[in-house]
Amino acid sequence: MMDCDFAPKEFVTGWRGSPENLEEKPFDYYYKKQYAIGSKRFPMHFKKNCIDSATIHSKGDLIYNIVEESVLGVSDIENDLATIIVSREYFKKIKTVGIIECNPVALVDPNIRDSEWAECRCIIFVHFPKGKDGIIKRVMEIQKE
């Protein structure tokens, strides 16, 4: 998966409020623009496969990257193992990756239904109770053990 720049300019990725009110604190939802590719083995399900690829199948990498980005630059955190452990804890706790929007971006093949969904770009989000501060606190606790 790779990050992509396609969402409206006013949409800011990173830590924000809930999907119902992005500007309202606490900022314990992390938003990201995600590019995904659907499975070519099942072209009749391109749309579902592409959205699943952007959400379900990217969950582990997404959570690890969010945890890593959250602790980046925090002077008291120097332990990569603690970051990995906390990422695994959140992976078990977080059940879903939400979607703000998802759009097809592949070239249309008139012979294949939903072929434009062979590739998609989505704005996804993950809820982290206590947000970035909670992640930093937990990494510091693990690091001390």
C-alpha positions as a LaTeX table, in Angstrom:
\begin{tabular}{lrrr}
\hline
Residue & $x$ (\AA) & $y$ (\AA) & $z$ (\AA) \\
\hline
Met1 & 0.00 & 0.00 & 0.00 \\
Met2 & 1.10 & 3.53 & $-0.58$ \\
Asp3 & $-0.11$ & 6.90 & 0.57 \\
Cys4 & $-1.67$ & 9.03 & $-2.13$ \\
Asp5 & $-2.78$ & 12.60 & $-2.60$ \\
Phe6 & $-6.31$ & 12.60 & $-4.00$ \\
Ala7 & $-8.70$ & 13.81 & $-1.33$ \\
Pro8 & $-10.04$ & 17.33 & $-1.32$ \\
Lys9 & $-7.38$ & 19.81 & $-0.21$ \\
Glu10 & $-9.41$ & 20.73 & 2.85 \\
Phe11 & $-9.28$ & 17.15 & 4.15 \\
Val12 & $-6.40$ & 16.91 & 6.60 \\
Thr13 & $-5.01$ & 13.49 & 7.40 \\
Gly14 & $-3.66$ & 12.62 & 10.84 \\
Trp15 & $-5.23$ & 13.00 & 14.28 \\
Arg16 & $-8.77$ & 14.44 & 14.22 \\
Gly17 & $-12.12$ & 14.13 & 15.96 \\
Ser18 & $-14.79$ & 11.52 & 15.27 \\
Pro19 & $-16.18$ & 11.06 & 11.73 \\
Glu20 & $-19.33$ & 12.92 & 12.86 \\
Asn21 & $-17.30$ & 16.02 & 13.83 \\
Leu22 & $-13.67$ & 16.03 & 12.71 \\
Glu23 & $-12.87$ & 19.28 & 14.53 \\
Glu24 & $-14.25$ & 18.31 & 17.94 \\
Lys25 & $-11.84$ & 17.03 & 20.59 \\
Pro26 & $-10.73$ & 14.52 & 21.68 \\
Phe27 & $-8.60$ & 13.88 & 18.61 \\
Asp28 & $-8.45$ & 10.12 & 18.99 \\
Tyr29 & $-9.19$ & 9.11 & 15.39 \\
Tyr30 & $-6.39$ & 8.81 & 12.89 \\
Tyr31 & $-7.25$ & 9.49 & 9.22 \\
Lys32 & $-5.19$ & 8.42 & 6.23 \\
Lys33 & $-5.43$ & 8.50 & 2.45 \\
Gln34 & $-4.92$ & 4.94 & 1.20 \\
Tyr35 & $-4.31$ & 3.52 & $-2.28$ \\
Ala36 & $-5.27$ & $-0.13$ & $-2.82$ \\
Ile37 & $-5.44$ & $-2.78$ & $-5.52$ \\
Gly38 & $-8.22$ & $-5.34$ & $-5.75$ \\
Ser39 & $-7.64$ & $-9.02$ & $-6.41$ \\
Lys40 & $-7.35$ & $-9.86$ & $-10.10$ \\
Arg41 & $-8.39$ & $-13.46$ & $-9.36$ \\
Phe42 & $-12.00$ & $-12.45$ & $-8.74$ \\
Pro43 & $-12.85$ & $-9.64$ & $-11.18$ \\
Met44 & $-16.57$ & $-9.96$ & $-10.44$ \\
His45 & $-15.79$ & $-8.67$ & $-6.93$ \\
Phe46 & $-13.33$ & $-5.87$ & $-7.75$ \\
Lys47 & $-15.11$ & $-3.26$ & $-5.63$ \\
Lys48 & $-15.31$ & $-5.40$ & $-2.48$ \\
Asn49 & $-11.74$ & $-6.66$ & $-2.93$ \\
Cys50 & $-10.32$ & $-3.18$ & $-3.40$ \\
Ile51 & $-12.13$ & $-1.75$ & $-0.37$ \\
Asp52 & $-11.10$ & $-4.78$ & 1.72 \\
Ser53 & $-7.52$ & $-4.28$ & 0.58 \\
Ala54 & $-7.63$ & $-0.64$ & 1.71 \\
Thr55 & $-9.10$ & $-1.51$ & 5.10 \\
Ile56 & $-9.05$ & $-5.08$ & 6.43 \\
His57 & $-5.88$ & $-6.26$ & 4.71 \\
Ser58 & $-3.90$ & $-3.10$ & 5.50 \\
Lys59 & $-4.87$ & $-2.96$ & 9.18 \\
Gly60 & $-1.58$ & $-4.34$ & 10.58 \\
Asp61 & 0.69 & $-2.05$ & 8.57 \\
Leu62 & $-1.61$ & 0.90 & 9.18 \\
Ile63 & $-1.60$ & 0.46 & 12.97 \\
Tyr64 & 2.16 & $-0.05$ & 13.10 \\
Asn65 & 2.77 & 3.07 & 10.98 \\
Ile66 & 0.44 & 5.17 & 13.15 \\
Val67 & 2.14 & 3.99 & 16.37 \\
Glu68 & 5.59 & 4.57 & 14.87 \\
Glu69 & 4.64 & 8.05 & 13.60 \\
Ser70 & 3.09 & 8.95 & 16.97 \\
Val71 & 6.28 & 8.26 & 18.92 \\
Leu72 & 8.63 & 9.75 & 16.33 \\
Gly73 & 10.57 & 12.59 & 17.88 \\
Val74 & 9.56 & 11.79 & 21.47 \\
Ser75 & 12.92 & 12.04 & 23.22 \\
Asp76 & 12.17 & 9.47 & 25.94 \\
Ile77 & 11.32 & 6.73 & 23.43 \\
Glu78 & 14.19 & 4.84 & 21.89 \\
Asn79 & 12.99 & 1.25 & 21.94 \\
Asp80 & 11.72 & $-0.14$ & 18.62 \\
Leu81 & 10.63 & $-3.35$ & 20.36 \\
Ala82 & 8.22 & $-1.37$ & 22.57 \\
Thr83 & 6.69 & 0.18 & 19.43 \\
Ile84 & 6.19 & $-3.28$ & 17.91 \\
Ile85 & 4.63 & $-4.65$ & 21.12 \\
Val86 & 2.22 & $-1.70$ & 21.40 \\
Ser87 & 1.31 & $-2.05$ & 17.71 \\
Arg88 & 0.40 & $-5.69$ & 18.31 \\
Glu89 & $-1.70$ & $-4.74$ & 21.35 \\
Tyr90 & $-3.65$ & $-2.20$ & 19.31 \\
Phe91 & $-4.03$ & $-4.67$ & 16.44 \\
Lys92 & $-5.85$ & $-7.03$ & 18.83 \\
Lys93 & $-7.99$ & $-4.23$ & 20.34 \\
Ile94 & $-8.99$ & $-2.42$ & 17.14 \\
Lys95 & $-11.65$ & $-4.42$ & 15.34 \\
Thr96 & $-12.33$ & $-2.27$ & 12.28 \\
Val97 & $-10.84$ & 0.26 & 9.93 \\
Gly98 & $-13.50$ & 2.79 & 8.96 \\
Ile99 & $-14.03$ & 4.47 & 5.61 \\
Ile100 & $-14.85$ & 8.12 & 4.97 \\
Glu101 & $-14.94$ & 7.63 & 1.20 \\
Cys102 & $-13.59$ & 5.27 & $-1.42$ \\
Asn103 & $-13.33$ & 5.91 & $-5.15$ \\
Pro104 & $-12.33$ & 3.72 & $-8.11$ \\
Val105 & $-9.29$ & 4.89 & $-10.09$ \\
Ala106 & $-8.44$ & 2.12 & $-12.59$ \\
Leu107 & $-9.04$ & 2.40 & $-16.31$ \\
Val108 & $-12.42$ & 1.02 & $-17.33$ \\
Asp109 & $-12.48$ & $-2.19$ & $-19.32$ \\
Pro110 & $-15.94$ & $-2.33$ & $-20.98$ \\
Asn111 & $-15.76$ & $-6.14$ & $-20.98$ \\
Ile112 & $-15.34$ & $-6.45$ & $-17.21$ \\
Arg113 & $-17.99$ & $-5.28$ & $-14.77$ \\
Asp114 & $-16.67$ & $-2.85$ & $-12.13$ \\
Ser115 & $-13.19$ & $-2.92$ & $-13.70$ \\
Glu116 & $-12.60$ & 0.66 & $-12.53$ \\
Trp117 & $-12.47$ & $-0.84$ & $-9.00$ \\
Ala118 & $-9.33$ & $-2.86$ & $-9.81$ \\
Glu119 & $-7.63$ & 0.08 & $-8.05$ \\
Cys120 & $-9.10$ & 2.49 & $-5.54$ \\
Arg121 & $-8.27$ & 5.41 & $-3.32$ \\
Cys122 & $-9.88$ & 5.70 & 0.06 \\
Ile123 & $-9.88$ & 7.91 & 3.11 \\
Ile124 & $-9.79$ & 5.51 & 6.04 \\
Phe125 & $-9.70$ & 5.95 & 9.80 \\
Val126 & $-8.89$ & 4.06 & 12.97 \\
His127 & $-10.12$ & 4.92 & 16.45 \\
Phe128 & $-7.43$ & 4.89 & 19.14 \\
Pro129 & $-8.96$ & 5.49 & 22.59 \\
Lys130 & $-6.87$ & 8.25 & 24.24 \\
Gly131 & $-5.33$ & 9.11 & 20.85 \\
Lys132 & $-1.67$ & 9.90 & 20.27 \\
Asp133 & $-1.02$ & 10.62 & 23.97 \\
Gly134 & $-2.35$ & 7.17 & 24.88 \\
Ile135 & $-0.01$ & 5.54 & 22.36 \\
Ile136 & 3.01 & 7.46 & 23.66 \\
Lys137 & 2.13 & 6.62 & 27.28 \\
Arg138 & 1.76 & 2.91 & 26.51 \\
Val139 & 5.05 & 2.74 & 24.55 \\
Met140 & 6.84 & 4.42 & 27.46 \\
Glu141 & 5.31 & 1.92 & 29.92 \\
Ile142 & 6.47 & $-1.05$ & 27.81 \\
Gln143 & 9.91 & 0.48 & 27.36 \\
Lys144 & 10.38 & 0.67 & 31.15 \\
Glu145 & 9.51 & $-3.00$ & 31.68 \\
\hline
\end{tabular}
